[in-house]
């Protein structure tokens, strides 16, 4: 089944404790991205990647890192999480970054930073 | 950046058609109009997209105004499972989600 998976689905952590949220897709997609969703602010893009070893900042990249060493994986790294990074995170992928592409979203990771 | 304007919420009765409007008066010639929806506790899912012509698929229809400054997503027979937040998005070099329209379907 074609899908985007994220782990963990739920995470409660404390300020300053490094964490990684994994994202994997099995559709051989070149384009992957991370979004965060907050009440009243909608979905905002954090980082995106057009292909392996190519990443770029989205609208809200501060406090986040990403890497794209393999085509299927696009982990989101919070080196020193803070409470304002408490949010619902979605990973997405598409065949390429073209305007006609369909984006496939993962099920989401709900992160709470205390 | 080109933006979209949608009503915050709409209601529909089950098995009736639903017309979800979207205004995008600053759309550029190369922007595609995409619609996604987000069911409760799930990630967004693709619904339909188009450039100039009206489009149909198994989920919905997309009617695009001749001047492309507005579009309407049409659900031909709403079901309870269609209750979701519907996002109208202009897709050019980027893909920005607005607040969307929360659709409530009443039995």
HADDOCK unambig.tbl for C-alpha pairs under 7 A between the chains (distance, minus, plus):
assign (segid A and resid 42 and name CA) (segid B and resid 97 and name CA) 6.54 0.50 0.50
assign (segid A and resid 42 and name CA) (segid B and resid 98 and name CA) 6.12 0.50 0.50
assign (segid A and resid 42 and name CA) (segid B and resid 99 and name CA) 5.41 0.50 0.50
assign (segid A and resid 43 and name CA) (segid B and resid 97 and name CA) 5.75 0.50 0.50
assign (segid A and resid 90 and name CA) (segid B and resid 43 and name CA) 6.81 0.50 0.50
assign (segid A and resid 99 and name CA) (segid B and resid 32 and name CA) 6.19 0.50 0.50
assign (segid A and resid 99 and name CA) (segid B and resid 91 and name CA) 5.40 0.50 0.50
assign (segid A and resid 99 and name CA) (segid B and resid 92 and name CA) 5.40 0.50 0.50
assign (segid A and resid 100 and name CA) (segid B and resid 32 and name CA) 6.95 0.50 0.50
assign (segid A and resid 102 and name CA) (segid B and resid 46 and name CA) 6.45 0.50 0.50
assign (segid A and resid 103 and name CA) (segid B and resid 46 and name CA) 6.88 0.50 0.50
assign (segid A and resid 104 and name CA) (segid B and resid 45 and name CA) 6.62 0.50 0.50
assign (segid A and resid 105 and name CA) (segid B and resid 43 and name CA) 5.54 0.50 0.50
assign (segid A and resid 105 and name CA) (segid B and resid 44 and name CA) 6.07 0.50 0.50
assign (segid A and resid 105 and name CA) (segid B and resid 45 and name CA) 6.68 0.50 0.50
assign (segid A and resid 106 and name CA) (segid B and resid 43 and name CA) 5.90 0.50 0.50
assign (segid A and resid 107 and name CA) (segid B and resid 42 and name CA) 5.46 0.50 0.50
assign (segid A and resid 107 and name CA) (segid B and resid 43 and name CA) 5.06 0.50 0.50
assign (segid A and resid 108 and name CA) (segid B and resid 42 and name CA) 6.97 0.50 0.50
assign (segid A and resid 108 and name CA) (segid B and resid 43 and name CA) 6.13 0.50 0.50
